[in-house]
Amino acid sequence: MGAAIHTFEYPSLVCPQYNHFFVAPMWPKHPLWPDNNISFDRDGLSANVNSSLLRVCEAQNLDGKYYPCPLGPAMLEGTGFGVSDIPWPQGKNHAATGWMTTESPVEPGSMIRLRFAIWDVGDAQSDSSVLIDNFRWFAEGFDGIRTTPVVP
């Protein structure tokens, strides 16, 4: 599954009290992940605006944390989250994760249930969105669960 999270929260509302989360819980659950979520960052945290997955933005220090933004802000143009798209607050680039790929094993022949959810914590003035694309099934064996950034 490929996904990209875009958010208006960056740079104004990045800190622990404000956050937008994306999860993709799957049933039956994998024994390694008791909360069923198969979409997470390198630290095992749900994909969110304050995570290491945020890579499309303007690099800066915010609330005591450095956001290196290795992909820069160019990929935001035309999405509604770039400076020329007149987003809130006007005249600022916001941020995105860039494309990520999530992989998870399933038991052959089993029925699975997958849910996609995004929600906002702490504010009602900014929004985020998730794009999900290129959902595929592979017959090859895979024994872990991982979400990895796609390198452009």
N, C-alpha and C positions, 0 to 999 in steps of 0.2 A: 504494500500500500504506500503510495506517495502522498504526503501532506505538507502544507505550508500554512503557518499561522501568521496573520497580519494583525497589528494592533495600533490603536490610537493612543494607548497608554504611555508609550515611549515618546519623548523623554520626560514628560511632566509627572507621571504617576508611577514610576518604577520604585518600589520599596516593598518591604514585607506586608504592610497593611493594605496595599492595593495590588491585585494580581488577577490575571485572566488565565484560566487553566483549560487545557484540552486533554481529554482522556479517551482511550479506546479500550474499554473493558471487553474481555472475551470469555465466554463460557463454552465448554468446561475450562476451569482455570488451570494454568500451568503451575506445577508445584513450586517453582522458583518465585512466583509473584502472587502472594496471598490476596492482594487487592484486585486481581484480575486485569489490571491495566497493562497493555502491551506497548504504550507510547510514552517514552520517558527519556530524559537526558542522560549524559554520561555519569552523573552522580546518582542515578536511579530515581530522580524526582519527576513527577508528572510534567509533561511539556507545558511550559508557562512563560510568561513575559520576562520573568526574572531569572530564567535558566540559561545554561550554557548554550542552548540551541538558538538563541537570538543572535543572528549573524548579519542581517541586512539592516543597516542603520548607520548613523554617524557616530564614530568612536568618541567616547567621553566617559568621565567619572560622574556617576550619579548616586547619591545617597550612600557614599562610601564604597561603592563597587565600580570597578572598571569594566566597561563594555567595549571589547576590542573591535567588534563589528567588521570581521575580515572581508565581507563581501561589499562593504560600503553601501550607500543609499540608492545607487542607480537602479536597482531592480524594483524599487518602489514606484517609479514613475509610471503613470497610467493605471495604477491599481486603486487609486483613491486614497492611498496612504503616503504619497509623495508630496513634496513641497509645492509643486505646480498644480496639484489636484485640489487645492484650497481645502485641506483638511482642518479639523479642529485640533489645537489652536492654529489659526491661519498662519501660513508662512513657515511651518516647521515640518521637517521630515519625521515620519514616525518609524516603525520598525517591523521586521518580519523575521521568521526563522530561515527563510529560503526553503527549498524543497528538502524533505526528509524522507527516508525510506524506513518502514517498520516491517520487521519479519518476525514471525512466531510459528513454532511447530504446532501441528494438530495430529491427533490420533487418526490414522487412515480409517476411512469408513465411518467416522463419527460425524454427528450433526453439531455444528458450532453456531453460537449466537454472538454477534459482534455489535456493540453499541458505540456511537460517536457522540461525545458531549463536550460542550464548551460553556463556561460560566464565568461570571464576574464576581470578584470579592472586593468589597470596600468602597466602591464608587458607582454612581449611576450616570456619569458624565462622559465616559469614553467606552468605545466598543472594540471588539476584536472579531476576526472571522477566521475560519479554517477552510482551506480548499483541499479536497480529497480527490485524487486522480490515480489512474494507472493501477487500479486494484487487480491483483493477479493471484493465481494459484500455481504453485510449483509442486511437482511430484517428487523432487529430490529431497533427501533427508536433511533435516536441520534441527539441531538440538538446543539452541538457545533462543532468547528473545532479545531483539535489539532495535533501536531507533538510531539511524545514522544520517548525518547531513549528506546531501548529494553535492558533490563537488562540480561546479559548473565548468 
